[in-house]
Amino acid sequence: MKDKHCLEILKVTIISTTEIAIFSSLLSSVATSNKVHKQLKIMKVSGIAALLILILIGVAGATPFAYVTNSDSNNLSIIDTATNKVTTTVDVGEHPAGVTVSPDGKKVYVVNSYDDTVSIINTNTKNKVITTVKVGTYPQEIAVSPDGTKAYVTSFSNNIVSVIDTTIDKVTATVKVGNFPLGIAVSPDGKKVYVTNSGGDSTNFTGTVSVIDTTTNTVVATIPTGNNSLGVAVSPDGTKAYVMNSNIYRDSTATISVIDISTNEVTDTVSIGDIPCGVAVSPDGKKVYVSIQYLSNSLTGAVNIIDTSTNKVTATVPVGKAPCGIIVTPDGTKVYVVNCASHTVSVIDAATSRVTDTVKVGIYPAKVAIGPFMDSDVTDQSITTNSTVTEDIEVGNTANTPSEEINAVELNNSNNNNSESDNDNSSNENGPRKKNSTPGFGLLGSLICLCGGWRLRKK
């Protein structure tokens, strides 16, 4: 098999106003006439003020934007979720992977896996990259605290989480976690960070979750999960964590581990099919969405929908090839799924569980984040528009795994014991080559989106 690389209408409330005709008998008294005139002026001014207030409320509740990292394009596609059109493309670092948005929507954080950096984009200044922060080796995913003061980044190669103080945009602490960390999520109260460790050969690819206390920046618990744990999402009420476990390395069942956060114990395991590549929880906490890849039919992708009251898969929605990153809009009405191998994003109607739109993005998209309303001026922000790529490219190209992604996958086999090492040694042929000339979306794609391609190539 030939190698290739995998990787919400501004709701302005239109207030229907009815002209209010005030019928009254005009009195001969001039004083009375003036009084009526003043009342009419007050009503007019009050009505205009009320209209403006309601319009502002409508704007504040407008639909958000989706941010998609394109690993091989080295840029970020910004999608207006009202129209499902790419409005802007922003250049970032090399092989962008994880992405998240600050709670106030003013900043977007993009992890550049080959640069060992995080690009910080200011959404109030025409989506410009305002600074770049150096983090650990081969960084993958990022999460921001609910108050927006901290950002946490997993570094796959040296088994750490970098803690960025967002007020000064600098790393102020690093936390040692398990072998080959990938996914990361912060609890709604901001007190804990959950990190999935994919494991390695020495642990027979047994995945774990490291629980970090954000006050002390120390690991306070390590939770055994399933085989090769890749990603995690926390329920909005902060009671459950959902961890996806892949079956890529051995004959086992891909699963979702359900963790009771109060006890740090796995209380249930949900079987899903084949390789899970992304996980997200609906805002009401009633559903968990898992993007998966099928190994038996050319990496055709789908989304499994789990009912959290029963922990059963209740629906499967076909999407593009090798789906990877997945997220739900804040109102819970739409689900955005990045299809790496299709170079697109599938938009699922949460009410009908059907794909209603497909958006072309960049080359080998990997991850997606949803942010709150941004200034309407975003629509003419074309920092670096990629005219060769249309708005319907899906994320997640697992069918064609790039060589460096294969190497990154195999890194678990050979180098998991070197947790402190940089793993950027050119002499280690199984280690990830961060400056490999072969295009691809990096480790995130390799272990999450490109897992299927790796196994297909072995057949």
N, C-alpha and C positions, 0 to 999 in steps of 0.2 A: 504494500500500500504506500502510495506516494505521500510524503510528509507535507502537512500544512499546519497552520497555527490556529489553535482554537481561540478565543477571548470573548396630567388633570386641568376655560373661557374665563377669563377674568370675570368672576361673578360680580358684576356690578348690579346691585339691587335696583331694578327699575321700578320706581314707585309710581303706581298709577294714581294720578291725582284727579279728583273730580272738582270741577269749578264750583265753588260755593257761592250761590247767588243770594244775596241778603236783600230780602224785600222788606221795606219799611216805609211808613208814611213820613214824608218830609215835613218837618215842623217849620213853622214860619220863623221860629226863634233862631237867630244866628248862632247862639251859644250851643243849641242842640245840634245844629248842623255840623259845627266844629267838632263836637263830641263824637258824632257818628264817623266823621272823617278820620279822627284819630284812631278810633277802634278798628276801622278798616285797614289803616296803615299797620297797626300792631299785628292784626291777623295775617297780613301779607308777609311782614318781616318774620313772624314766628313760623309761618308755613315754609318759607325759604330755608330758615335755619334748620327746621326739622328735616326737610328734604336733604340738605347737605349732610346732616349727621347720619341719616340712614344710608346715604350713598357711601359715606366713609366707612360705615360698619360693613357694608357689602364688599368694599374693596379689601378691608382687613381680612374678610373671610374668603378671599378669592382662592381659586385653585392654585396649587403649588407647581413647582418645576421639578423635573426629574433629572438627575445628573448621572451620566453613564461614562465609565472609564473605558477607553478604547486602547487596549494594550499594544497593538501593533501600529496604531496611528499616533501614539504618544500624545493623546489629547483627550478632552472631555466634551461630550455632546450634552447640550442642555435642551431638554424637551419641555415645551409648554404642555402640561397635562390637560389643558382645556381643549387644545386643538390637535394634540399629538403630533406636533411638528418640531423639528430641531430648529431652534431659533439662534443658537450660538455654538461655536466650537472654540474651545480654549486650549492652547498648547500648554502642556505640563511637562513632567520629567519623562524618563525613559521607562517604558513598560508599566504604565499606571495600573494599579490593582484595586485595592479597597478605596472607598469613598464615603464620606459622611458630611452632614450639614449641621452647623451649630443650631441650637434651639431657637435663636432669634432670627435665623436665616441670613445673617450678614456674612457668614464665612462658609466656604466649602473646603474641606480637607481631602487631598488626594494623595494616596500612597504611591510612590514611584519605586517599584520593586528592584529595578536595576541601578538606580541612583542612590539607594539607601536614604531617601529623603521623603519629606511630605511637603507638597505644594499647597500654600494657603491662598485661596481666592477670595477677594472681597466682592461680594455681590452688589454693593452700593457704588462701586467704581467701575462700572461696565465690565464686571467679571474679570478683573485683572489679577494676575498672580502677584501678590504683594510681598511675599517672602517665601523662603524655602528653609525647612528645618531638617538638619541631619539627624537620623535615628539609627537603629540597629541594622544588622546585616540582613539583606533580603527581606525587607518588610512586606507584609501582606495585607492585613486588615486594620481598620481604625474605628474607634467609637469615642463619642464625646459625652462628657458628664451632663446630667440634666441642667445644671446651672451654667454650662458652657465654659467653665474655667479650666477644665483639663481635657486633654485628648490622649487616648491610650492606643499604642501601635504595637502589633505583634511582629517580632522579628524571627523568622523561621530558622535562619542559619545559626544564630547564637543563642536561641532559646530564652529570649527576654521579651519583656514588654517595656517600651519606652513611654515615660509619662511626660507629656508636653504641657507646660503652663501656658495657656492660650492668651494670658494677659501680656506676656513678654515674648511669646513664640519661641520658647527654648525648652530643651529637655532638662528637667530638674530631678529626675529619678529614673532608675531602671529596676525592674523586678524580675528575678530569675523564676521561670516557670518550668513546665515539663518539656519533653522532647518534641521538637518541631511544632511550635504553636502556630495556629492559623486563624481561626475565628475568634471574635471578641465581642462582648456586649456588656453594657453597664446597667445595673439595676435601676429601676425608676426613682429610687430614693438617693441614688448616687453613692451609696455606701459600699457596694461591692462591684467588682469587675469579674466577669466569667470568661475564661480563656480555654479554648479547645486545643489540646495537644494531640497531634495525629499519631504520636508514638514512633516506633522504629523497629528495626529488626531485633534488637536486644530485648525488646518488650513484646516480641511477637505481634507487633503493630496494635497493641492494646491501647486504646485511646483513653484519655483522662480529661478532666476539667479542673483547672487551677482557679481557686477562688481568692481574689485579692481584696484585702481590706484597704479602701482608698484613704483612710486616715493615716495608716502606718506604711502603706505601700509594701505590704508583706503578704505572702501566700498563707492564708489561715486554714485552708482545706484543699484536699485533692480528691476528686470524685472519680472512681472508675466508671467508665461508660462502655461504649462498644468498640468495635474494631475500627481503627483509623478514624478517629473523631475529627471532623473537618470544620464544622460551623455551629454557631449557637445563637438562639434568640430568646429573649426574656419576655414573659407575658406582661401586659401593661399594668396589671395589679401587683406585679412583683412577687407572685407566689410560685411561679413555675419557670423553669428553663428547659428549652427544647434543643437537644444536641443531635446533629446528624452524624451517623456513622456509616462509613463506606465499606463495601465488600470487595474493593479492588485488589487487595493483596492475597486473599485466600478465599476458598470456597465457603462463604458464609452469607448471611442475609443482611442486606442493608437495612438499617433501622433508625428510628428516632428515639432517643432516651429521654424520658420525662423526669426531670429532677424537681423534687420538692425543695424549694429554696430554704425553707425554715429548718429542714433537717439535713440538707446536703446529701440526700439519698435519692437514688433512682427508684421511682415508684411504679413505673410502667415502661414497656418497650413496644413500639409500634413498627411493624414490618412494612417496609416500603420497597419499591422496586426500581430497579437496579442501583445505579450510583447516584446518591444525593449530592447536589451541588450548591444548593442555596436554601435557606430556611427563613421564614418570616411569620410573625403573628399578627392577626387582624387587631385593629384598635380596640374592639370590644372583647378581645381575648377568646372568642368562640371558635376561631379557626386557625389552623396552622397550615401554611403553604410551603410545600417542599418541591423544588425543581429537581427533576431526576433525568437520567439518561438511560436509554435502553441499549444494551450491548448487542442484542441479536438482530437489530434491523437498522443498521447504518446510523446509529446515534440519534434516532428519532427521539425527540424530547417530549416531556410532559410535566405537568404539575399535579402532584398528589395533594388533595385537600383533606385535612384531618379535623374531625369534630372533637374539640377538646373536652367535651362532656363525656364522651365515650372512648376517646383515644383510638378511633377507628378511621380508616380512609373511607370517605363517603363519596368522593368523586375524583376522576382523573381527567385533566384537560390537556389535549395535545397542543404543543407549541412548536417552536423551531428546533433546529438541531443543536444538540449539546447545550441545553439551558444551564445557566450558571446563577448569577446574582438575581435576587428576587426581593421585592418590597411591596407594601400595601400603602395606598394613599391615606393621609390622616383621617379622611372621612369614611374610609373603609369601602369605598365603592369600586375601586380599581386595583388591580394587581399588575405590576410591571415586572416582566421576566426578560432577562438578557439572554439572547441566544448566540453563543459564541461562534459556532460553526456557520450559522446563517447570517451573521453580521447584522442582526436585527434585535428589536425589543418587541415582545408580544404584550398586548394590553388585554387583560382579562376583566370582563364585567363580573364583579364579585356576586351580584345577585343571580346571574344566570349561569355562572361558571363557563363562559364561552369567550373565546378570543374575538374581540370586536375591532381591533386595529393592529397593524404591524408597522413599526417605525424603523427606518433604516438609519443606522448610526455609523460609527467608524469601523475600523478593521479589528476583528477579534475583541469585541467588547467583553468585559469581565464582571463588573459590579455596577450596582445602581443604588442611588440614594434619593430620597424625596425631601424637599425643603419647603418651608412655608412660603407665603406670597412674597414675590420679589417685585421691585420697581418695574413698571410696565416698559421702561426704557430698555429692558433686557432684550426685547425683540429686535432692536437694531444694534445689538452688541455683536459685532462680527469681528472678534479679535483675530481669529484665524479660521476662516471658513474653509472647509475642505470641499472644494467644488467637485471632487471626484467621488465623494461618498454621499449618497442620498440619505433621507431620514428614516429609512425602514430597515437598517441593518441590524440583525439580531446578535445578541451576545451569546457566547458559549460555543466555541468551536472545538469540540472534542474529537470529532472524527479525524481530524488531521493534527496530530500532536507534533509540535515543533521539537526539534532535538533538545533544546535547552530545557523544555518542560519535561521531557522524558528523563533527562538527567536529574532534574529537580525531584521528580517522583522517586527515582532510584536512590536519591540522596538518603532517604529513610533506610534503605537497605544497607548502605555502606558506612554512613558517617554519623549515625544517631548518637554515638557515644561521644562525639566531639561537640558537646553542647556549648562549650565556651568558644569554640573556634569560629573563625570568620567564614569558613567553608567557601572561600572564594579563591581557592588554590588551583591554579591552572594545571597543576600536576595531578590533581584528583579528577580523574575522568568521569567519575560518577557524581561529582559535585556540580551545583548550578553554575553555569558560566554567565556571569552578570553582563559581560560585554560581548556575548556571542553575537556574531554578525547575522546569525539566522534569526528572522523575525519570530515573534511569539509573545504571549502575554504573561510570561513568567510563571513563577511557582504557583501563584494562586490558581492560574489556569491549569497547571499541571496536576496539582493535587485535588482540585475541585472540579474544574470544567473539562480537563483533558484526561481524566482518569479513564474514561471509556475508550478513548483513542489508544491509549497505552495498551489496554487489554486486547483490543481488536488487532493491533499490530503484532501481538504475541501469538495470535492464532495462525 
